[in-house]
C-alpha cells in the first residue's frame, strides 16, 4: 500500500513538472540562481548519526547553487533552494566523486521541517532536506541555518550583494524525523568566479550522500520528476 501511494505521488509530481516544463523547458523549477564555491568542515560532534560522512571529521571543497523555486520576482516570498555538491578527495588527489545535498526553506521543528515555506529572509530561513536519508540507525534529516551575514535577504540580488563582500556561513545539522537537531559541520560559501550556472545541475538520486542509503518510498516519490529533469529539452 505504501509503495502504491508513494508511486502515485511521484507520478503526480511528474505530471505537474511536465506541465511546467512546457513553459520553462530548460529549468521548470529553480529557474534562476547564483553559483557559489566554498568548503564544508565536518566537526567531531560525539553524537553518532548512522551516516559515516557526518561522523568523520574532515574538510571538503563544495560547489553550490542558491535559487528561488518558483522564480518569483525579488522582493516576493519564494521557497529558497540551496543545492550543495560535496567533492570527495582521496589521498590528496583531485575530486573524483561527489554527493549532492538538496536543501529547501522549511520550518525547523516537527512537523514544520517537512513543510516548504516561502521566505523573504535567508537569515531567518531554516533549510532542510525534507526527504530523510537512510542511516544505519534509521532515518536522518539534514538541516542548515545561516550564521552570517546578518540580514541576508532571500532575493538573488540581495544574496549577490551581501556575499560579494563577505562569506555566507551556515551551520549544518542532522536529526531524526522528530528529534532535536545536532550540529555536525560548518559550510562557508562565496560567489564563484565562474558565474555561469546554466548547466550546473544537482541530483540527490544519482549522487546520494556518502555512506547513506535511500528509502524506496522516497525514491518512488522523487525519481519520476528527476528523470524528466535529466532529459534535454526538445528544440523545435
Helices and strands as residue ranges (DSSP letters): H 2-23, E 33-42, H 52-55, E 58-68, E 80-88, E 97-105, G 112-114, E 127-128, E 133-135, E 138-148, H 156-165, E 168-175, E 182-191, H 216-230
